[in-house]
Amino acid sequence: MNKKSAILLIGSLVVVTLAVAALLLFSTQKSTYYGYMKSSTTAEKVISEKNQEITENVKLESTQDFKPKKGDFVKLISNDDGKTFYKKTVVKHDDIPHGLMMKIHEMEM
């Protein structure tokens, strides 16, 4: 009975270890950004939700699902601190958190 218990325990630990390793490998920390488009390919300003840092004149490629126009507000999701965006959507003014929208309006003065 001791050998069976030991093998079962070792097997369980191996499975748990592999599951944790896979979780760490495939999970990435995502960051959310909001922006205001000055043209269909350039965001005049992009603001980080996490630390409210502002980046100006960010180029955004249009895709089949993402075709912003001048004056649109966009929500962008990044895995690499805003260097590239893997999810881009056009959102309404009211979808942007109030504090971030205040930053967008401050920049326009």
C-alpha positions as CSV (number, residue, x, y, z in Angstrom):
1,M,0.0,0.0,0.0
2,N,2.9,2.4,0.7
3,K,4.3,2.1,-2.8
4,K,0.9,2.8,-4.4
5,S,0.4,5.8,-2.2
6,A,3.9,7.1,-2.9
7,I,3.4,6.7,-6.7
8,L,0.0,8.4,-6.5
9,L,1.4,11.3,-4.5
10,I,4.3,11.7,-6.9
11,G,2.0,11.5,-9.9
12,S,-0.3,14.1,-8.4
13,L,2.6,16.5,-7.7
14,V,3.9,16.1,-11.3
15,V,0.5,17.0,-12.7
16,V,0.1,20.0,-10.4
17,T,3.6,21.2,-11.3
18,L,2.9,20.9,-15.0
19,A,-0.4,22.7,-14.6
20,V,1.3,25.6,-12.7
21,A,4.1,25.8,-15.3
22,A,1.6,25.9,-18.2
23,L,-0.4,28.5,-16.4
24,L,2.7,30.7,-15.9
25,L,3.9,30.2,-19.4
26,F,0.6,31.0,-21.1
27,S,-0.7,33.7,-18.9
28,T,0.4,37.2,-19.6
29,Q,-0.4,40.5,-17.9
30,K,-2.5,42.6,-20.2
31,S,-2.8,46.4,-20.1
32,T,-5.7,48.5,-21.2
33,Y,-5.4,51.8,-23.1
34,Y,-7.9,54.3,-24.3
35,G,-7.3,56.7,-27.2
36,Y,-8.8,59.4,-29.4
37,M,-8.3,59.1,-33.2
38,K,-7.0,62.1,-35.1
39,S,-7.2,60.1,-38.4
40,S,-8.1,56.6,-39.4
41,T,-4.6,55.3,-38.7
42,T,-3.3,57.5,-35.9
43,A,-4.4,58.0,-32.4
44,E,-3.8,61.6,-31.3
45,K,-3.3,60.4,-27.7
46,V,-3.4,57.0,-26.0
47,I,-3.7,56.8,-22.2
48,S,-2.8,53.9,-20.0
49,E,-5.6,52.8,-17.6
50,K,-3.0,51.5,-15.2
51,N,-0.7,54.5,-14.7
52,Q,-2.4,57.2,-16.8
53,E,0.7,57.7,-18.9
54,I,-0.1,59.5,-22.2
55,T,1.5,58.6,-25.5
56,E,0.9,60.9,-28.5
57,N,0.6,60.1,-32.2
58,V,0.3,56.3,-32.0
59,K,0.0,54.5,-35.3
60,L,-2.8,51.8,-35.4
61,E,-3.3,49.4,-38.2
62,S,-6.8,48.9,-39.4
63,T,-8.1,45.3,-39.6
64,Q,-11.2,43.7,-40.8
65,D,-12.8,44.2,-37.3
66,F,-11.2,47.5,-36.5
67,K,-11.8,50.5,-38.8
68,P,-11.7,53.7,-36.8
69,K,-12.4,57.1,-38.2
70,K,-11.3,60.6,-37.2
71,G,-12.8,61.5,-33.9
72,D,-13.5,57.9,-32.7
73,F,-12.6,56.8,-29.2
74,V,-10.8,53.4,-29.1
75,K,-10.0,50.8,-26.4
76,L,-6.7,49.0,-26.9
77,I,-5.4,45.9,-25.1
78,S,-1.6,45.2,-25.0
79,N,0.6,42.4,-23.6
80,D,3.8,44.5,-23.9
81,D,3.2,47.8,-22.2
82,G,1.6,49.5,-25.2
83,K,4.2,48.6,-27.9
84,T,1.7,46.5,-29.8
85,F,-2.0,46.0,-29.4
86,Y,-3.6,42.6,-29.9
87,K,-7.2,43.7,-29.4
88,K,-8.5,47.0,-30.7
89,T,-12.1,48.2,-30.6
90,V,-14.0,51.4,-31.2
91,V,-15.9,52.5,-28.1
92,K,-18.3,55.3,-27.2
93,H,-17.4,58.3,-25.2
94,D,-19.3,57.0,-22.1
95,D,-17.3,53.7,-22.2
96,I,-14.1,55.4,-21.2
97,P,-13.5,55.8,-17.5
98,H,-14.2,59.4,-16.3
99,G,-10.6,60.1,-15.0
100,L,-9.1,59.0,-18.3
101,M,-11.6,61.1,-20.3
102,M,-10.6,64.1,-18.2
103,K,-7.0,63.5,-19.2
104,I,-8.0,63.4,-22.9
105,H,-9.9,66.7,-22.6
106,E,-6.9,68.3,-20.7
107,M,-4.7,67.5,-23.7
108,E,-7.0,69.2,-26.2
109,M,-6.7,72.7,-24.5
